[in-house]
Amino acid sequence: MACFNSLIFSLYSLQGFKLDFLFDENEYFIDKVLTKTYEMKSSPDENDPFGFEGPEIVSCKGCVKYVLPPTKIGYGPNREL
């Protein structure tokens, strides 16, 4: 988590929001921003209107991550990947 910089929250519609995870340059992946978007439903189900407990997330989508080749971090000096 040392390379994690900040988190940006933004609404992109009345039924969705986006999280941008900002990272410093690191040895794990190329991207400095990883994004995840969420779609929400905020109306009762027609078949169970009294079961409505508030808005719920109905889908989410993450961005494509460009991962760097693995390193030997976490392995002893005599161990191979």
MITOR-666974 format. One record per atom (N, C-alpha, C): residue in three letters; x, y, z; atom name; residue number from 1. Coordinates in steps of 0.1 Angstrom, whole numbers, plus 5000, padded with zeros to 4 digits. Layout:
! residues N
<ALA; <X; Y; Z>; CA; NUM>
...
! end
This chain:
! residues 81
<MET; <5008; 4988; 5000>; N; 1>
<MET; <5000; 5000; 5000>; CA; 1>
<MET; <5009; 5013; 5000>; C; 1>
<ALA; <5022; 5011; 5000>; N; 2>
<ALA; <5030; 5023; 5001>; CA; 2>
<ALA; <5029; 5031; 4988>; C; 2>
<CYS; <5025; 5025; 4977>; N; 3>
<CYS; <5024; 5032; 4964>; CA; 3>
<CYS; <5010; 5038; 4962>; C; 3>
<PHE; <5001; 5035; 4971>; N; 4>
<PHE; <4987; 5041; 4970>; CA; 4>
<PHE; <4988; 5056; 4973>; C; 4>
<ASN; <4982; 5064; 4965>; N; 5>
<ASN; <4983; 5078; 4967>; CA; 5>
<ASN; <4970; 5084; 4972>; C; 5>
<SER; <4959; 5082; 4965>; N; 6>
<SER; <4946; 5088; 4969>; CA; 6>
<SER; <4935; 5081; 4962>; C; 6>
<LEU; <4923; 5085; 4966>; N; 7>
<LEU; <4910; 5079; 4961>; CA; 7>
<LEU; <4901; 5091; 4957>; C; 7>
<ILE; <4896; 5091; 4945>; N; 8>
<ILE; <4887; 5101; 4940>; CA; 8>
<ILE; <4873; 5095; 4938>; C; 8>
<PHE; <4863; 5101; 4944>; N; 9>
<PHE; <4849; 5096; 4942>; CA; 9>
<PHE; <4842; 5106; 4934>; C; 9>
<SER; <4834; 5101; 4924>; N; 10>
<SER; <4826; 5111; 4916>; CA; 10>
<SER; <4813; 5104; 4911>; C; 10>
<LEU; <4803; 5112; 4911>; N; 11>
<LEU; <4790; 5107; 4906>; CA; 11>
<LEU; <4790; 5110; 4891>; C; 11>
<TYR; <4786; 5100; 4883>; N; 12>
<TYR; <4786; 5102; 4868>; CA; 12>
<TYR; <4771; 5102; 4863>; C; 12>
<SER; <4762; 5098; 4872>; N; 13>
<SER; <4748; 5098; 4869>; CA; 13>
<SER; <4740; 5097; 4882>; C; 13>
<LEU; <4727; 5098; 4881>; N; 14>
<LEU; <4719; 5096; 4893>; CA; 14>
<LEU; <4719; 5082; 4898>; C; 14>
<GLN; <4723; 5073; 4889>; N; 15>
<GLN; <4723; 5059; 4893>; CA; 15>
<GLN; <4737; 5052; 4893>; C; 15>
<GLY; <4747; 5060; 4894>; N; 16>
<GLY; <4760; 5054; 4893>; CA; 16>
<GLY; <4771; 5063; 4899>; C; 16>
<PHE; <4782; 5057; 4902>; N; 17>
<PHE; <4794; 5065; 4907>; CA; 17>
<PHE; <4807; 5058; 4903>; C; 17>
<LYS; <4818; 5065; 4904>; N; 18>
<LYS; <4831; 5061; 4899>; CA; 18>
<LYS; <4841; 5063; 4910>; C; 18>
<LEU; <4850; 5053; 4912>; N; 19>
<LEU; <4861; 5054; 4921>; CA; 19>
<LEU; <4874; 5054; 4913>; C; 19>
<ASP; <4882; 5064; 4914>; N; 20>
<ASP; <4896; 5064; 4908>; CA; 20>
<ASP; <4906; 5062; 4919>; C; 20>
<PHE; <4914; 5051; 4918>; N; 21>
<PHE; <4924; 5048; 4928>; CA; 21>
<PHE; <4937; 5053; 4921>; C; 21>
<LEU; <4944; 5063; 4928>; N; 22>
<LEU; <4956; 5069; 4922>; CA; 22>
<LEU; <4968; 5063; 4929>; C; 22>
<PHE; <4978; 5059; 4921>; N; 23>
<PHE; <4990; 5053; 4926>; CA; 23>
<PHE; <5002; 5060; 4921>; C; 23>
<ASP; <5013; 5060; 4929>; N; 24>
<ASP; <5026; 5065; 4925>; CA; 24>
<ASP; <5032; 5054; 4916>; C; 24>
<GLU; <5043; 5058; 4909>; N; 25>
<GLU; <5050; 5048; 4901>; CA; 25>
<GLU; <5054; 5037; 4910>; C; 25>
<ASN; <5052; 5024; 4905>; N; 26>
<ASN; <5055; 5013; 4913>; CA; 26>
<ASN; <5059; 5001; 4904>; C; 26>
<GLU; <5063; 4990; 4910>; N; 27>
<GLU; <5068; 4978; 4903>; CA; 27>
<GLU; <5057; 4968; 4900>; C; 27>
<TYR; <5045; 4971; 4903>; N; 28>
<TYR; <5034; 4961; 4902>; CA; 28>
<TYR; <5026; 4962; 4889>; C; 28>
<PHE; <5023; 4975; 4885>; N; 29>
<PHE; <5015; 4977; 4873>; CA; 29>
<PHE; <5019; 4991; 4867>; C; 29>
<ILE; <5016; 4992; 4855>; N; 30>
<ILE; <5020; 5004; 4847>; CA; 30>
<ILE; <5011; 5016; 4850>; C; 30>
<ASP; <4998; 5013; 4851>; N; 31>
<ASP; <4988; 5024; 4852>; CA; 31>
<ASP; <4990; 5032; 4866>; C; 31>
<LYS; <4988; 5045; 4865>; N; 32>
<LYS; <4988; 5053; 4877>; CA; 32>
<LYS; <4974; 5055; 4883>; C; 32>
<VAL; <4964; 5052; 4875>; N; 33>
<VAL; <4950; 5054; 4879>; CA; 33>
<VAL; <4943; 5041; 4875>; C; 33>
<LEU; <4936; 5035; 4885>; N; 34>
<LEU; <4928; 5023; 4883>; CA; 34>
<LEU; <4913; 5028; 4886>; C; 34>
<THR; <4904; 5025; 4877>; N; 35>
<THR; <4890; 5030; 4879>; CA; 35>
<THR; <4880; 5018; 4880>; C; 35>
<LYS; <4871; 5020; 4889>; N; 36>
<LYS; <4860; 5011; 4890>; CA; 36>
<LYS; <4847; 5019; 4890>; C; 36>
<THR; <4837; 5015; 4882>; N; 37>
<THR; <4824; 5022; 4881>; CA; 37>
<THR; <4813; 5012; 4886>; C; 37>
<TYR; <4803; 5019; 4893>; N; 38>
<TYR; <4792; 5011; 4899>; CA; 38>
<TYR; <4779; 5017; 4894>; C; 38>
<GLU; <4770; 5007; 4891>; N; 39>
<GLU; <4756; 5011; 4887>; CA; 39>
<GLU; <4747; 5007; 4899>; C; 39>
<MET; <4738; 5016; 4902>; N; 40>
<MET; <4729; 5013; 4914>; CA; 40>
<MET; <4715; 5013; 4910>; C; 40>
<LYS; <4707; 5007; 4918>; N; 41>
<LYS; <4692; 5006; 4916>; CA; 41>
<LYS; <4686; 5012; 4929>; C; 41>
<SER; <4677; 5022; 4927>; N; 42>
<SER; <4672; 5028; 4939>; CA; 42>
<SER; <4656; 5029; 4939>; C; 42>
<SER; <4651; 5018; 4933>; N; 43>
<SER; <4636; 5017; 4933>; CA; 43>
<SER; <4632; 5003; 4937>; C; 43>
<PRO; <4620; 5002; 4944>; N; 44>
<PRO; <4616; 4989; 4949>; CA; 44>
<PRO; <4613; 4979; 4937>; C; 44>
<ASP; <4615; 4966; 4940>; N; 45>
<ASP; <4612; 4955; 4931>; CA; 45>
<ASP; <4597; 4955; 4930>; C; 45>
<GLU; <4592; 4954; 4918>; N; 46>
<GLU; <4577; 4953; 4916>; CA; 46>
<GLU; <4571; 4941; 4923>; C; 46>
<ASN; <4578; 4930; 4924>; N; 47>
<ASN; <4573; 4918; 4930>; CA; 47>
<ASN; <4574; 4918; 4945>; C; 47>
<ASP; <4583; 4927; 4951>; N; 48>
<ASP; <4584; 4927; 4965>; CA; 48>
<ASP; <4587; 4942; 4970>; C; 48>
<PRO; <4577; 4950; 4968>; N; 49>
<PRO; <4579; 4965; 4971>; CA; 49>
<PRO; <4582; 4967; 4986>; C; 49>
<PHE; <4577; 4959; 4995>; N; 50>
<PHE; <4580; 4961; 5009>; CA; 50>
<PHE; <4594; 4956; 5014>; C; 50>
<GLY; <4601; 4949; 5005>; N; 51>
<GLY; <4614; 4944; 5008>; CA; 51>
<GLY; <4625; 4954; 5005>; C; 51>
<PHE; <4621; 4966; 5000>; N; 52>
<PHE; <4630; 4976; 4996>; CA; 52>
<PHE; <4637; 4982; 5008>; C; 52>
<GLU; <4651; 4981; 5008>; N; 53>
<GLU; <4658; 4986; 5020>; CA; 53>
<GLU; <4667; 4998; 5016>; C; 53>
<GLY; <4665; 5003; 5004>; N; 54>
<GLY; <4673; 5015; 5000>; CA; 54>
<GLY; <4681; 5011; 4987>; C; 54>
<PRO; <4689; 5020; 4982>; N; 55>
<PRO; <4697; 5018; 4970>; CA; 55>
<PRO; <4706; 5006; 4972>; C; 55>
<GLU; <4709; 4999; 4961>; N; 56>
<GLU; <4718; 4988; 4961>; CA; 56>
<GLU; <4726; 4988; 4948>; C; 56>
<ILE; <4738; 4983; 4949>; N; 57>
<ILE; <4747; 4982; 4937>; CA; 57>
<ILE; <4743; 4969; 4929>; C; 57>
<VAL; <4740; 4971; 4916>; N; 58>
<VAL; <4735; 4960; 4908>; CA; 58>
<VAL; <4746; 4956; 4898>; C; 58>
<SER; <4756; 4964; 4896>; N; 59>
<SER; <4767; 4960; 4887>; CA; 59>
<SER; <4779; 4969; 4889>; C; 59>
<CYS; <4791; 4963; 4886>; N; 60>
<CYS; <4803; 4971; 4887>; CA; 60>
<CYS; <4812; 4967; 4876>; C; 60>
<LYS; <4821; 4976; 4872>; N; 61>
<LYS; <4830; 4973; 4861>; CA; 61>
<LYS; <4844; 4979; 4865>; C; 61>
<GLY; <4854; 4971; 4864>; N; 62>
<GLY; <4868; 4976; 4866>; CA; 62>
<GLY; <4875; 4979; 4853>; C; 62>
<CYS; <4885; 4986; 4854>; N; 63>
<CYS; <4893; 4989; 4842>; CA; 63>
<CYS; <4903; 4978; 4839>; C; 63>
<VAL; <4909; 4979; 4828>; N; 64>
<VAL; <4919; 4969; 4824>; CA; 64>
<VAL; <4932; 4973; 4831>; C; 64>
<LYS; <4939; 4964; 4837>; N; 65>
<LYS; <4951; 4966; 4844>; CA; 65>
<LYS; <4963; 4961; 4836>; C; 65>
<TYR; <4973; 4969; 4835>; N; 66>
<TYR; <4985; 4965; 4828>; CA; 66>
<TYR; <4996; 4962; 4838>; C; 66>
<VAL; <4997; 4949; 4841>; N; 67>
<VAL; <5006; 4944; 4852>; CA; 67>
<VAL; <5020; 4942; 4847>; C; 67>
<LEU; <5030; 4946; 4855>; N; 68>
<LEU; <5044; 4943; 4851>; CA; 68>
<LEU; <5047; 4929; 4854>; C; 68>
<PRO; <5058; 4924; 4848>; N; 69>
<PRO; <5062; 4910; 4851>; CA; 69>
<PRO; <5065; 4909; 4866>; C; 69>
<PRO; <5063; 4897; 4871>; N; 70>
<PRO; <5065; 4895; 4886>; CA; 70>
<PRO; <5080; 4896; 4889>; C; 70>
<THR; <5082; 4901; 4902>; N; 71>
<THR; <5096; 4902; 4907>; CA; 71>
<THR; <5097; 4892; 4918>; C; 71>
<LYS; <5109; 4892; 4924>; N; 72>
<LYS; <5111; 4882; 4934>; CA; 72>
<LYS; <5109; 4888; 4948>; C; 72>
<ILE; <5101; 4898; 4949>; N; 73>
<ILE; <5097; 4904; 4962>; CA; 73>
<ILE; <5090; 4894; 4970>; C; 73>
<GLY; <5093; 4892; 4983>; N; 74>
<GLY; <5087; 4883; 4992>; CA; 74>
<GLY; <5093; 4869; 4991>; C; 74>
<TYR; <5103; 4867; 4983>; N; 75>
<TYR; <5110; 4854; 4982>; CA; 75>
<TYR; <5124; 4856; 4988>; C; 75>
<GLY; <5128; 4845; 4994>; N; 76>
<GLY; <5142; 4845; 5000>; CA; 76>
<GLY; <5153; 4846; 4990>; C; 76>
<PRO; <5165; 4848; 4993>; N; 77>
<PRO; <5176; 4850; 4984>; CA; 77>
<PRO; <5179; 4837; 4976>; C; 77>
<ASN; <5175; 4825; 4981>; N; 78>
<ASN; <5178; 4813; 4974>; CA; 78>
<ASN; <5166; 4806; 4967>; C; 78>
<ARG; <5155; 4814; 4967>; N; 79>
<ARG; <5142; 4808; 4961>; CA; 79>
<ARG; <5140; 4814; 4947>; C; 79>
<GLU; <5134; 4807; 4939>; N; 80>
<GLU; <5131; 4811; 4926>; CA; 80>
<GLU; <5115; 4812; 4925>; C; 80>
<LEU; <5110; 4820; 4915>; N; 81>
<LEU; <5096; 4821; 4913>; CA; 81>
<LEU; <5091; 4808; 4907>; C; 81>
! end
